[in-house]
Amino acid sequence: MEKINSFSEVIIHLKEKEILTTKNKDFFVYKKEKVFRYFNGSCFAISIEDFIELYKKETFFIYEESGTFIDNDKDEAYYRYYKK
């Protein structure tokens, strides 16, 4: 995993649709103008402003794995189905 050296780079990587992680193995994804944090089977979304305030001192890494962590198409289909 590649360490991200500055928090401004963290924002750039998120907006480029990369998955980021921390030492605690939390995962962060940016979509629909929100930052989603996945951890221990849970997920919550916060605004980019809140993300900056809460995590500006955290160390981030670019998550690399063969395959995908989150399938955005399946994620969107799931929420469309359950919003009916």
Chimera marker file (.cmm) of the C-alpha trace (Angstrom):
<marker_set name="trace">
<marker id="1" x="0.000" y="0.000" z="0.000" r="1" g="1" b="0" radius="0.5"/>
<marker id="2" x="1.247" y="3.418" z="-0.940" r="1" g="1" b="0" radius="0.5"/>
<marker id="3" x="1.297" y="6.023" z="1.849" r="1" g="1" b="0" radius="0.5"/>
<marker id="4" x="-0.256" y="9.393" z="1.040" r="1" g="1" b="0" radius="0.5"/>
<marker id="5" x="2.010" y="12.186" z="2.228" r="1" g="1" b="0" radius="0.5"/>
<marker id="6" x="-0.360" y="15.137" z="2.588" r="1" g="1" b="0" radius="0.5"/>
<marker id="7" x="-4.024" y="15.594" z="3.364" r="1" g="1" b="0" radius="0.5"/>
<marker id="8" x="-4.581" y="17.599" z="0.190" r="1" g="1" b="0" radius="0.5"/>
<marker id="9" x="-3.462" y="14.488" z="-1.722" r="1" g="1" b="0" radius="0.5"/>
<marker id="10" x="-5.985" y="12.435" z="0.277" r="1" g="1" b="0" radius="0.5"/>
<marker id="11" x="-8.805" y="14.612" z="-1.077" r="1" g="1" b="0" radius="0.5"/>
<marker id="12" x="-7.458" y="14.351" z="-4.625" r="1" g="1" b="0" radius="0.5"/>
<marker id="13" x="-7.228" y="10.545" z="-4.428" r="1" g="1" b="0" radius="0.5"/>
<marker id="14" x="-10.754" y="10.275" z="-3.007" r="1" g="1" b="0" radius="0.5"/>
<marker id="15" x="-12.194" y="12.437" z="-5.761" r="1" g="1" b="0" radius="0.5"/>
<marker id="16" x="-10.362" y="10.291" z="-8.329" r="1" g="1" b="0" radius="0.5"/>
<marker id="17" x="-12.469" y="7.361" z="-7.043" r="1" g="1" b="0" radius="0.5"/>
<marker id="18" x="-9.615" y="5.563" z="-5.306" r="1" g="1" b="0" radius="0.5"/>
<marker id="19" x="-10.233" y="3.527" z="-2.167" r="1" g="1" b="0" radius="0.5"/>
<marker id="20" x="-8.226" y="4.727" z="0.819" r="1" g="1" b="0" radius="0.5"/>
<marker id="21" x="-7.461" y="2.934" z="4.049" r="1" g="1" b="0" radius="0.5"/>
<marker id="22" x="-5.852" y="3.688" z="7.410" r="1" g="1" b="0" radius="0.5"/>
<marker id="23" x="-3.717" y="1.746" z="9.855" r="1" g="1" b="0" radius="0.5"/>
<marker id="24" x="-6.961" y="0.682" z="11.546" r="1" g="1" b="0" radius="0.5"/>
<marker id="25" x="-8.081" y="-0.959" z="8.285" r="1" g="1" b="0" radius="0.5"/>
<marker id="26" x="-10.997" y="1.416" z="7.791" r="1" g="1" b="0" radius="0.5"/>
<marker id="27" x="-11.903" y="2.042" z="4.147" r="1" g="1" b="0" radius="0.5"/>
<marker id="28" x="-12.904" y="5.409" z="2.677" r="1" g="1" b="0" radius="0.5"/>
<marker id="29" x="-14.699" y="5.954" z="-0.630" r="1" g="1" b="0" radius="0.5"/>
<marker id="30" x="-15.991" y="9.189" z="-2.170" r="1" g="1" b="0" radius="0.5"/>
<marker id="31" x="-19.277" y="9.094" z="-4.081" r="1" g="1" b="0" radius="0.5"/>
<marker id="32" x="-22.356" y="11.264" z="-4.453" r="1" g="1" b="0" radius="0.5"/>
<marker id="33" x="-20.608" y="14.229" z="-2.780" r="1" g="1" b="0" radius="0.5"/>
<marker id="34" x="-20.067" y="12.212" z="0.430" r="1" g="1" b="0" radius="0.5"/>
<marker id="35" x="-17.192" y="10.274" z="1.966" r="1" g="1" b="0" radius="0.5"/>
<marker id="36" x="-18.238" y="6.777" z="3.004" r="1" g="1" b="0" radius="0.5"/>
<marker id="37" x="-16.336" y="5.067" z="5.811" r="1" g="1" b="0" radius="0.5"/>
<marker id="38" x="-16.539" y="1.274" z="5.934" r="1" g="1" b="0" radius="0.5"/>
<marker id="39" x="-15.410" y="-0.539" z="9.091" r="1" g="1" b="0" radius="0.5"/>
<marker id="40" x="-16.326" y="-3.719" z="10.980" r="1" g="1" b="0" radius="0.5"/>
<marker id="41" x="-19.245" y="-4.431" z="8.642" r="1" g="1" b="0" radius="0.5"/>
<marker id="42" x="-20.691" y="-0.939" z="9.122" r="1" g="1" b="0" radius="0.5"/>
<marker id="43" x="-20.811" y="2.117" z="6.922" r="1" g="1" b="0" radius="0.5"/>
<marker id="44" x="-21.578" y="5.788" z="7.387" r="1" g="1" b="0" radius="0.5"/>
<marker id="45" x="-21.403" y="8.823" z="5.105" r="1" g="1" b="0" radius="0.5"/>
<marker id="46" x="-20.216" y="12.329" z="5.931" r="1" g="1" b="0" radius="0.5"/>
<marker id="47" x="-19.701" y="15.507" z="3.951" r="1" g="1" b="0" radius="0.5"/>
<marker id="48" x="-16.265" y="16.288" z="2.600" r="1" g="1" b="0" radius="0.5"/>
<marker id="49" x="-16.039" y="19.228" z="5.025" r="1" g="1" b="0" radius="0.5"/>
<marker id="50" x="-16.723" y="16.976" z="8.026" r="1" g="1" b="0" radius="0.5"/>
<marker id="51" x="-14.264" y="14.399" z="6.697" r="1" g="1" b="0" radius="0.5"/>
<marker id="52" x="-11.534" y="17.042" z="6.529" r="1" g="1" b="0" radius="0.5"/>
<marker id="53" x="-12.262" y="18.210" z="10.057" r="1" g="1" b="0" radius="0.5"/>
<marker id="54" x="-12.399" y="14.717" z="11.562" r="1" g="1" b="0" radius="0.5"/>
<marker id="55" x="-9.554" y="13.005" z="9.709" r="1" g="1" b="0" radius="0.5"/>
<marker id="56" x="-7.028" y="15.715" z="8.844" r="1" g="1" b="0" radius="0.5"/>
<marker id="57" x="-4.425" y="14.199" z="11.204" r="1" g="1" b="0" radius="0.5"/>
<marker id="58" x="-4.955" y="10.574" z="10.108" r="1" g="1" b="0" radius="0.5"/>
<marker id="59" x="-2.423" y="8.697" z="7.977" r="1" g="1" b="0" radius="0.5"/>
<marker id="60" x="-3.932" y="7.327" z="4.762" r="1" g="1" b="0" radius="0.5"/>
<marker id="61" x="-2.839" y="4.732" z="2.255" r="1" g="1" b="0" radius="0.5"/>
<marker id="62" x="-4.090" y="3.857" z="-1.219" r="1" g="1" b="0" radius="0.5"/>
<marker id="63" x="-5.843" y="0.513" z="-0.976" r="1" g="1" b="0" radius="0.5"/>
<marker id="64" x="-4.619" y="-2.023" z="-3.506" r="1" g="1" b="0" radius="0.5"/>
<marker id="65" x="-6.118" y="-5.448" z="-4.029" r="1" g="1" b="0" radius="0.5"/>
<marker id="66" x="-6.777" y="-7.673" z="-6.973" r="1" g="1" b="0" radius="0.5"/>
<marker id="67" x="-10.491" y="-7.393" z="-7.624" r="1" g="1" b="0" radius="0.5"/>
<marker id="68" x="-12.715" y="-4.676" z="-6.265" r="1" g="1" b="0" radius="0.5"/>
<marker id="69" x="-13.736" y="-3.852" z="-2.731" r="1" g="1" b="0" radius="0.5"/>
<marker id="70" x="-16.993" y="-2.152" z="-3.656" r="1" g="1" b="0" radius="0.5"/>
<marker id="71" x="-18.959" y="-2.797" z="-6.822" r="1" g="1" b="0" radius="0.5"/>
<marker id="72" x="-20.607" y="0.571" z="-7.401" r="1" g="1" b="0" radius="0.5"/>
<marker id="73" x="-23.155" y="-0.836" z="-9.863" r="1" g="1" b="0" radius="0.5"/>
<marker id="74" x="-24.359" y="-3.470" z="-7.397" r="1" g="1" b="0" radius="0.5"/>
<marker id="75" x="-24.342" y="-0.907" z="-4.587" r="1" g="1" b="0" radius="0.5"/>
<marker id="76" x="-26.533" y="1.484" z="-6.583" r="1" g="1" b="0" radius="0.5"/>
<marker id="77" x="-28.886" y="-1.326" z="-7.689" r="1" g="1" b="0" radius="0.5"/>
<marker id="78" x="-29.274" y="-2.487" z="-4.077" r="1" g="1" b="0" radius="0.5"/>
<marker id="79" x="-30.298" y="0.948" z="-2.826" r="1" g="1" b="0" radius="0.5"/>
<marker id="80" x="-32.628" y="1.560" z="-5.781" r="1" g="1" b="0" radius="0.5"/>
<marker id="81" x="-34.364" y="-1.748" z="-5.035" r="1" g="1" b="0" radius="0.5"/>
<marker id="82" x="-34.825" y="-1.079" z="-1.324" r="1" g="1" b="0" radius="0.5"/>
<marker id="83" x="-35.992" y="2.522" z="-1.770" r="1" g="1" b="0" radius="0.5"/>
<marker id="84" x="-39.139" y="1.335" z="-3.577" r="1" g="1" b="0" radius="0.5"/>
<link id1="1" id2="2" r="1" g="1" b="0" radius="0.2"/>
<link id1="2" id2="3" r="1" g="1" b="0" radius="0.2"/>
<link id1="3" id2="4" r="1" g="1" b="0" radius="0.2"/>
<link id1="4" id2="5" r="1" g="1" b="0" radius="0.2"/>
<link id1="5" id2="6" r="1" g="1" b="0" radius="0.2"/>
<link id1="6" id2="7" r="1" g="1" b="0" radius="0.2"/>
<link id1="7" id2="8" r="1" g="1" b="0" radius="0.2"/>
<link id1="8" id2="9" r="1" g="1" b="0" radius="0.2"/>
<link id1="9" id2="10" r="1" g="1" b="0" radius="0.2"/>
<link id1="10" id2="11" r="1" g="1" b="0" radius="0.2"/>
<link id1="11" id2="12" r="1" g="1" b="0" radius="0.2"/>
<link id1="12" id2="13" r="1" g="1" b="0" radius="0.2"/>
<link id1="13" id2="14" r="1" g="1" b="0" radius="0.2"/>
<link id1="14" id2="15" r="1" g="1" b="0" radius="0.2"/>
<link id1="15" id2="16" r="1" g="1" b="0" radius="0.2"/>
<link id1="16" id2="17" r="1" g="1" b="0" radius="0.2"/>
<link id1="17" id2="18" r="1" g="1" b="0" radius="0.2"/>
<link id1="18" id2="19" r="1" g="1" b="0" radius="0.2"/>
<link id1="19" id2="20" r="1" g="1" b="0" radius="0.2"/>
<link id1="20" id2="21" r="1" g="1" b="0" radius="0.2"/>
<link id1="21" id2="22" r="1" g="1" b="0" radius="0.2"/>
<link id1="22" id2="23" r="1" g="1" b="0" radius="0.2"/>
<link id1="23" id2="24" r="1" g="1" b="0" radius="0.2"/>
<link id1="24" id2="25" r="1" g="1" b="0" radius="0.2"/>
<link id1="25" id2="26" r="1" g="1" b="0" radius="0.2"/>
<link id1="26" id2="27" r="1" g="1" b="0" radius="0.2"/>
<link id1="27" id2="28" r="1" g="1" b="0" radius="0.2"/>
<link id1="28" id2="29" r="1" g="1" b="0" radius="0.2"/>
<link id1="29" id2="30" r="1" g="1" b="0" radius="0.2"/>
<link id1="30" id2="31" r="1" g="1" b="0" radius="0.2"/>
<link id1="31" id2="32" r="1" g="1" b="0" radius="0.2"/>
<link id1="32" id2="33" r="1" g="1" b="0" radius="0.2"/>
<link id1="33" id2="34" r="1" g="1" b="0" radius="0.2"/>
<link id1="34" id2="35" r="1" g="1" b="0" radius="0.2"/>
<link id1="35" id2="36" r="1" g="1" b="0" radius="0.2"/>
<link id1="36" id2="37" r="1" g="1" b="0" radius="0.2"/>
<link id1="37" id2="38" r="1" g="1" b="0" radius="0.2"/>
<link id1="38" id2="39" r="1" g="1" b="0" radius="0.2"/>
<link id1="39" id2="40" r="1" g="1" b="0" radius="0.2"/>
<link id1="40" id2="41" r="1" g="1" b="0" radius="0.2"/>
<link id1="41" id2="42" r="1" g="1" b="0" radius="0.2"/>
<link id1="42" id2="43" r="1" g="1" b="0" radius="0.2"/>
<link id1="43" id2="44" r="1" g="1" b="0" radius="0.2"/>
<link id1="44" id2="45" r="1" g="1" b="0" radius="0.2"/>
<link id1="45" id2="46" r="1" g="1" b="0" radius="0.2"/>
<link id1="46" id2="47" r="1" g="1" b="0" radius="0.2"/>
<link id1="47" id2="48" r="1" g="1" b="0" radius="0.2"/>
<link id1="48" id2="49" r="1" g="1" b="0" radius="0.2"/>
<link id1="49" id2="50" r="1" g="1" b="0" radius="0.2"/>
<link id1="50" id2="51" r="1" g="1" b="0" radius="0.2"/>
<link id1="51" id2="52" r="1" g="1" b="0" radius="0.2"/>
<link id1="52" id2="53" r="1" g="1" b="0" radius="0.2"/>
<link id1="53" id2="54" r="1" g="1" b="0" radius="0.2"/>
<link id1="54" id2="55" r="1" g="1" b="0" radius="0.2"/>
<link id1="55" id2="56" r="1" g="1" b="0" radius="0.2"/>
<link id1="56" id2="57" r="1" g="1" b="0" radius="0.2"/>
<link id1="57" id2="58" r="1" g="1" b="0" radius="0.2"/>
<link id1="58" id2="59" r="1" g="1" b="0" radius="0.2"/>
<link id1="59" id2="60" r="1" g="1" b="0" radius="0.2"/>
<link id1="60" id2="61" r="1" g="1" b="0" radius="0.2"/>
<link id1="61" id2="62" r="1" g="1" b="0" radius="0.2"/>
<link id1="62" id2="63" r="1" g="1" b="0" radius="0.2"/>
<link id1="63" id2="64" r="1" g="1" b="0" radius="0.2"/>
<link id1="64" id2="65" r="1" g="1" b="0" radius="0.2"/>
<link id1="65" id2="66" r="1" g="1" b="0" radius="0.2"/>
<link id1="66" id2="67" r="1" g="1" b="0" radius="0.2"/>
<link id1="67" id2="68" r="1" g="1" b="0" radius="0.2"/>
<link id1="68" id2="69" r="1" g="1" b="0" radius="0.2"/>
<link id1="69" id2="70" r="1" g="1" b="0" radius="0.2"/>
<link id1="70" id2="71" r="1" g="1" b="0" radius="0.2"/>
<link id1="71" id2="72" r="1" g="1" b="0" radius="0.2"/>
<link id1="72" id2="73" r="1" g="1" b="0" radius="0.2"/>
<link id1="73" id2="74" r="1" g="1" b="0" radius="0.2"/>
<link id1="74" id2="75" r="1" g="1" b="0" radius="0.2"/>
<link id1="75" id2="76" r="1" g="1" b="0" radius="0.2"/>
<link id1="76" id2="77" r="1" g="1" b="0" radius="0.2"/>
<link id1="77" id2="78" r="1" g="1" b="0" radius="0.2"/>
<link id1="78" id2="79" r="1" g="1" b="0" radius="0.2"/>
<link id1="79" id2="80" r="1" g="1" b="0" radius="0.2"/>
<link id1="80" id2="81" r="1" g="1" b="0" radius="0.2"/>
<link id1="81" id2="82" r="1" g="1" b="0" radius="0.2"/>
<link id1="82" id2="83" r="1" g="1" b="0" radius="0.2"/>
<link id1="83" id2="84" r="1" g="1" b="0" radius="0.2"/>
</marker_set>
